[in-house]
Amino acid sequence: LQREWAERLQSGNISGYPIEGLGDVLYETELGQLNFWHVFGLDLHDNMQAISGERGQSWWVEAIRFPDDEFETRAAELENYAMVASFNTAKRRQPWTADDYRKCHTVAVFRSGSSTQSI
């Protein structure tokens, strides 16, 4: 989808959707709804530093899910979650590498609400 939307952006064929830069995509859900998503690259670190540093905020990345087929049982889902929790503990306060991102299906970045909050 990133390639498709990058090509559409370059040609101006974005059909009125809010596609403004590389990494902006629309994807169709299983219900047929279009959702907007922005896919960050390794520039995520620089972006988070830029929007957090001046305010004295902290930020961190956490894995949400590892790659796997759709879970067929609750036990399979819990196993994936346990592996993710262990990974997050090992990565706490450590910079993420490209390989770390490749290991994950979904990640999220969090930012503290104020300069007095710490992680």
Secondary structure, 3 states (H helix, E strand, C coil): CHHHHHHHHHHCCCCCCCCCCCCEEEEECCCCCEEEEECCCCCHHHHHHHHHHHHCCCEEEEEEECCCCCCCCHHHHHHHHHHHHHHHHHHCCCCCCHHHHHCCCEEEEEECCCCCCCC
